[in-house]
Amino acid sequence: MEFLVARQPVLDCSLQTWGYELLFRNGVENAFINSSLGTPDGDKATLSVLNSAFFSGLSQMTGGNKALVNFTRQLLVSGYAEILPKDEVIIEILEDVMPDTEVIEACYKLKNLGYTIALDDFRYTPEMDSFLSLADIVKVDFMETGVFERVELTETLLSMNIELLAEKVETEEDYAQARDLGYKYFQGYFFSKPQIINRGSVPQSRLSAMRLLKEVNRTNIDIKAIEEIIKGDPGLTMRLLRYLNSAFFGVRNKITTIKQAIVMLGQKNLRKWATVLAITTDNDQKPPELLKQALFRARFCEMIGESKISQKTCDDFFLTGLLSLVEPLMDQAKEEVFKEMSINDQMFAALNGGNGTMLADSLRMSENIEQGAWEAVDGFKNIYNLDDNQIMTAYKEALYMADSFVNGYSATGGSSAGI
């Protein structure tokens, strides 16, 4: 049986991915606690077996970054955390856990064993002092706290040499404020919000990208026209060759010409990967996590489509997932981008918040999973007769593809500071 789990990225000050909070369906505790007795279900040997089921794919979920895992009081005092790898996992104590004697003893033991402890949704009261003496990281909810409370908390916590993580950061303004206050880590989807630039200031490279988008998304692809657009722009040429020579594609012989690249991709994949190329042009300052998010949605939607309809007709699923983040990737209004493309009515509806078709609902499902909104996911599962195994298989495959592609591109000389 697959356990439903999603991840939310945590970025550092340079907008690189530092870790992921893992969002388990119904919480980790439900898998390990006897529901009738409210006690740990078995001894540590049993828990260790369950741990293997839950965390065997940990490195795939996090790409080698830190994993932040929520812990209830029951899990803390049961000693379950001690089974997890201390160098990979951060113990995140939920906000409703009170620092009673048993909890503090469990935390001291974890600290002595070398674990990192984070406090979730922190609001200061004097009784929290015993937690603060043990905490390495404190998470502050930017939706629940006002500016003055944030400033006051920052002054108190930084003086104690505690690192700060701003969570639910949804705007560029919140991110800038947190960074300026001294926060070290940031969680939320502020990085996927567009900063629209006006048409008169669009750089030449972006205009080439728009031409490429238009060509590759025509009903009948003109290979020669695509080749000429890419060859006519050194930036597009360099980026495409880096893509195709990255570890993700695994080519044996280095590709050195655009013609080789087009032949290698073939017409079906050319539409997909040239669209990726176009929407990621001239955005080296974007965080890598943004492209990962777009590629995750693209592959997840494609796999959901493939599970129910012919693989040959799933291009629209991939492109719909990818184009759902076209505004922040290109810093242009989606209406401006879409009018240059030949997208069909179903894609247009899906990309404008529609639902009721499998194309649109696969995109809504990917968005719900990003947020850990499992009840909404269940609704789509019931409509399309999907099970947890299918959902989690698609999720893992989509994560692997997105991580492999972005990491493989960076390894070939792509910008390490951005996409």
C-alpha atoms as one frame of an Amber mdcrd trajectory, in Angstrom:
protein
   0.000   0.000   0.000   1.190   3.505  -0.807   1.010   6.282   1.785  -0.093
   9.631   0.420   2.538  12.247   1.089   3.378  15.570  -0.520   6.184  18.046
  -0.065   6.348  21.813   0.270   9.677  23.526  -0.433  11.652  25.589   2.055
  14.032  28.053   0.416  17.059  29.885   1.788  17.969  33.555   1.338  19.435
  32.900  -2.114  16.184  31.162  -3.150  17.863  27.779  -3.303  15.982  24.774
  -1.954  17.122  23.974   1.582  14.502  21.407   2.521  10.948  20.152   2.182
   8.178  19.838   4.722   6.527  16.453   4.204   2.737  16.530   4.343   1.361
  13.096   5.177  -2.253  12.231   4.714  -3.924  12.325   8.167  -0.504  12.918
   9.727   2.294  10.462  10.395   0.731   9.462  13.688  -2.258   7.629  12.211
   0.044   5.056  10.627   1.906   4.306  13.826  -0.601   4.771  16.653  -3.197
   2.190  17.628  -6.435   4.089  17.000  -8.441   2.243  19.650  -5.864   2.509
  22.436  -4.198   5.775  21.526  -0.799   4.199  22.137   2.164   3.376  19.916
   1.226   0.375  17.792   3.968  -2.052  18.769   7.537  -1.743  19.957  10.447
  -0.051  18.226  11.086  -3.064  16.021   7.555  -2.774  14.648   7.942   0.975
  14.264  11.157   0.387  12.368   9.309  -1.760   9.826   6.652   0.917   9.461
   9.391   3.472   9.102  10.748   1.593   6.106   7.330   1.726   4.455   7.003
   5.456   5.074  10.520   6.667   4.525  12.100   4.237   2.065  11.624   6.912
  -0.572  12.858   9.776   1.594  15.818  10.711  -0.600  13.570  10.641  -3.666
  11.061  12.907  -1.921  13.658  15.446  -0.810  16.404  15.162  -3.411  18.969
  14.982  -0.610  17.640  18.109   1.110  16.337  18.261   4.670  12.963  16.680
   5.470  10.808  18.534   7.988   8.387  16.101   9.649   5.575  17.095  12.035
   5.556  15.399  15.442   2.701  15.186  17.893   3.205  14.757  21.621   2.470
  11.011  21.329   5.128  10.448  18.693   7.705  12.475  20.606   7.332  10.657
  23.898   7.094   7.257  22.145  10.680   7.633  20.946   9.710   7.173  17.304
  11.891  10.074  16.150  15.038   8.214  17.189  14.541   5.734  14.342  14.777
   8.450  11.692  18.111   9.555  10.161  19.244  12.572  12.192  21.200  14.107
   9.318  18.203  14.064   6.986  15.183  14.759   9.188  14.236  17.835  11.216
  11.853  17.151  14.088   9.068  19.727  13.814   7.063  20.013  17.029   3.455
  20.989  16.369   2.040  24.130  17.931  -0.440  22.291  20.165   2.289  20.299
  21.952   2.829  21.660  25.452   6.291  21.521  27.075   5.430  19.145  29.898
   8.070  17.045  31.644   7.826  14.027  29.318   8.003  16.150  26.186  11.003
  18.157  27.400  12.836  14.948  28.393  12.183  13.512  24.927  13.479  16.708
  23.310  16.643  16.719  25.460  17.305  13.144  24.400  16.887  14.035  20.734
  19.207  17.032  21.099  21.858  14.881  22.740  21.569  12.405  19.879  22.242
  15.192  17.377  18.740  15.888  16.003  17.613  19.323  14.876  14.428  20.588
  16.512  12.013  23.103  15.007   8.934  24.693  16.600   5.950  25.031  14.287
   3.561  28.047  14.165   5.291  29.675  17.109   3.521  32.304  19.245   5.437
  33.388  22.346   4.137  32.816  25.870   6.325  32.453  28.997   5.614  28.705
  29.178   7.378  28.319  25.807  10.742  29.267  27.340  11.629  25.637  28.038
  11.069  24.837  24.348  13.149  27.817  23.231  16.135  26.557  25.219  16.064
  23.433  22.996  14.956  24.776  19.625  17.311  25.194  16.683  14.682  26.654
  14.342  11.444  28.533  14.988   8.736  28.785  12.328   6.593  31.929  12.293
   3.289  31.932  10.389   3.193  35.127   8.302  -0.555  34.808   7.738  -1.328
  34.656  11.453   1.120  37.275  12.753   1.152  41.022  12.172   4.155  43.184
  11.390   4.751  44.313  14.981   4.523  40.786  16.383   6.986  39.558  13.750
   9.488  42.290  14.666   9.145  41.556  18.386   9.546  37.812  17.873  12.559
  38.347  15.636  14.407  40.457  18.197  13.743  37.909  20.944  14.622  34.785
  18.984  17.689  36.050  17.155  19.173  37.118  20.493  18.921  33.451  21.511
  20.849  32.282  18.398  17.758  30.570  17.011  17.322  30.404  13.243  14.029
  31.715  11.883  11.797  30.213   9.214   8.970  32.307   7.781   6.072  30.073
   6.695   2.996  30.817   4.586   4.922  33.517   2.779   2.694  34.168  -0.219
   3.869  37.551  -1.519   7.157  39.096  -2.594   6.578  41.806   0.022   6.344
  39.264   2.848   9.491  37.547   1.616  11.394  40.857   1.474  10.257  41.781
   4.978  11.228  38.386   6.403  14.620  38.510   4.705  15.297  42.022   5.978
  14.271  41.066   9.518  16.863  38.290   9.540  14.876  35.182   8.653  17.060
  32.460   7.174  14.444  30.191   5.579  11.172  30.767   3.718   8.186  28.506
   3.088   5.238  29.433   0.883   4.524  30.010  -2.779   5.727  33.604  -3.028
   8.286  32.461  -5.611   5.524  31.339  -7.980   3.838  34.734  -8.165   4.462
  36.677 -11.410   6.071  40.082 -11.689   4.480  41.176 -14.934   6.636  43.316
 -17.225   5.045  45.602 -19.792   5.204  44.768 -23.449   7.581  47.602 -24.309
  10.306  46.264 -22.023  10.276  42.638 -23.188  13.894  41.713 -24.073  14.828
  40.340 -27.472  15.464  36.857 -26.065  11.910  36.742 -24.749  10.538  37.712
 -28.151  12.444  34.778 -29.676  10.981  32.536 -27.017   7.476  33.722 -27.884
   8.089  32.939 -31.550   9.303  29.483 -30.563   6.199  28.910 -28.402   4.001
  29.848 -31.323   5.752  27.482 -33.735   5.972  24.396 -31.532   2.325  24.630
 -30.537   0.901  24.850 -34.031  -1.335  21.981 -35.133   1.231  21.050 -37.788
   4.807  21.574 -36.602   7.230  23.162 -39.081  10.583  21.630 -38.094  12.570
  23.972 -40.330  10.954  27.073 -38.816  11.714  25.841 -35.293  15.330  25.171
 -36.221  15.728  28.685 -37.654  14.243  30.366 -34.554  16.564  28.488 -32.194
  19.651  28.946 -34.390  18.907  32.662 -34.648  19.101  33.161 -30.881  22.385
  32.180 -29.144  20.648  32.024 -25.757  18.055  29.526 -26.970  20.749  27.490
 -28.708  22.932  27.286 -25.598  20.025  26.422 -23.332  18.680  23.669 -25.605
  22.100  22.031 -25.946  22.570  22.183 -22.187  19.182  20.589 -21.673  19.795
  17.735 -24.049  23.361  17.068 -22.881  22.300  16.964 -19.244  22.170  13.732
 -17.255  18.377  13.775 -17.489  18.385  12.825 -21.180  21.318  10.426 -20.837
  22.584  10.772 -24.422  25.693   8.733 -25.254  27.233  11.135 -27.740  27.267
  14.862 -27.098  24.757  16.844 -29.145  26.409  19.846 -30.791  23.907  21.087
 -33.390  20.264  22.141 -33.379  19.505  19.662 -36.149  20.881  16.817 -34.006
  18.766  18.048 -31.112  15.562  18.058 -33.152  16.231  14.596 -34.574  16.980
  13.223 -31.125  13.774  14.597 -29.606  11.394  13.622 -32.379   8.237  15.568
 -33.141   6.227  14.398 -30.096   8.885  15.353 -27.558   9.936  18.441 -29.499
   6.645  20.169 -28.660   7.037  19.399 -24.945  10.688  20.252 -24.459  10.785
  23.237 -26.793   7.901  24.654 -24.757   9.984  24.128 -21.608  12.883  25.852
 -23.373  10.721  28.809 -24.401   9.095  29.521 -21.056  12.382  29.284 -19.130
  14.319  31.650 -21.385  15.962  34.709 -19.842  15.043  33.890 -16.250  18.292
  32.834 -14.619  17.305  34.675 -11.448  14.267  32.475 -10.902  14.548  29.878
  -8.106  15.001  26.320  -9.432  11.984  25.280  -7.382   9.693  27.195  -9.762
  10.663  25.084 -12.763  10.459  21.952 -10.616   6.919  22.900  -9.655   5.920
  23.456 -13.295   7.525  20.206 -14.461   5.971  18.299 -11.578   2.518  19.500
 -12.593   3.246  18.696 -16.236   4.335  15.107 -15.640   1.724  14.443 -12.949
  -1.098  15.592 -15.229   0.353  13.532 -18.069   0.497  10.383 -15.939  -3.060
  10.842 -14.699  -4.145  11.222 -18.321  -2.161   8.147 -19.372  -3.839   6.075
 -16.663  -7.238   6.589 -18.272  -6.737   7.455 -21.939  -4.272   6.718 -24.734
  -0.685   7.827 -24.108  -0.652   9.195 -27.637  -3.218  11.850 -26.706  -1.639
  13.111 -23.466   0.481  15.972 -24.825  -2.201  18.434 -23.750  -1.974  17.156
 -20.163   1.772  17.771 -20.002   1.525  21.215 -21.594  -1.405  22.244 -19.398
   0.553  21.450 -16.229   3.599  23.240 -17.551   1.732  26.343 -18.731  -0.112
  26.690 -15.425   2.966  28.565 -14.167   3.748  30.445 -17.368   3.172  33.865
 -15.747   5.865  33.631 -13.056   8.214  31.782 -15.409   7.945  34.409 -18.159
   6.813  37.438 -16.116   4.125  38.051 -18.700   0.338  37.901 -18.476  -0.860
  34.487 -19.579  -3.298  36.121 -22.004  -0.323  37.600 -23.869   1.378  34.207
 -24.038  -1.690  32.167 -24.946  -2.680  34.343 -27.872   0.661  33.449 -29.485
  -0.127  29.755 -29.156  -2.630  27.344 -30.642  -4.106  25.945 -27.445  -7.496
  24.273 -27.631 -10.619  25.225 -25.698 -10.169  22.511 -23.053  -6.618  23.650
 -22.299  -7.728  27.280 -22.183 -10.510  26.432 -19.722  -8.180  24.343 -17.530
  -5.588  27.128 -17.434  -8.215  29.634 -16.370  -9.437  27.759 -13.310 -11.991
  25.517 -14.954 -12.939  22.013 -13.901 -15.223  19.204 -14.943 -12.922  17.676
 -17.556 -10.144  15.202 -16.868  -7.621  17.675 -18.278  -8.686  20.460 -15.923
  -9.198  18.165 -12.941  -5.748  16.592 -13.257  -4.304  20.102 -12.918  -6.555
  20.892  -9.943  -5.441  17.616  -8.346  -1.754  18.518  -8.745  -2.412  21.894
  -7.106  -4.309  20.252  -4.226  -1.489  17.791  -3.627   1.045  20.627  -3.462
  -0.987  22.040  -0.580  -1.644  18.681   1.076  -5.397  19.197   0.529  -6.196
  15.487   0.718  -9.994  15.829   0.949 -10.052  17.625  -2.395  -7.788  14.925
  -3.854 -10.241  12.272  -2.627 -13.031  14.012  -4.536 -11.123  13.694  -7.813
 -10.124  10.115  -7.023 -13.771   9.164  -6.685 -14.790  10.911  -9.912 -12.128
   9.173 -12.012 -11.913   5.877 -10.100  -8.285   6.375  -9.072  -6.684   4.754
  -6.044  -3.932   5.852  -3.662  -1.340   3.705  -5.441  -2.019   5.394  -8.783
  -1.877   8.860  -7.219   1.357   8.207  -5.346   3.010   6.484  -8.302   2.237
   9.508 -10.467   3.421  11.841  -7.704   6.765  10.080  -7.208   7.420   9.782
 -10.941   6.600  13.468 -11.454   8.907  14.512  -8.610  11.711  12.343  -9.942
  11.369  13.755 -13.446  11.259  17.376 -12.243  14.198  17.005  -9.849  16.297
  15.033 -12.339  15.724  17.511 -15.128  16.539  20.647 -13.127  19.496  19.073
 -11.313  20.820  17.549 -14.532  20.654  20.885 -16.326  22.504  22.665 -13.513
  25.241  20.039 -13.625  25.968  20.843 -17.269  26.767  24.487 -16.565  23.318
  26.012 -16.160  22.946  28.773 -13.594  23.154  27.471 -10.053  21.416  30.607
  -8.828  18.345  30.078 -10.940  16.709  28.004 -13.609
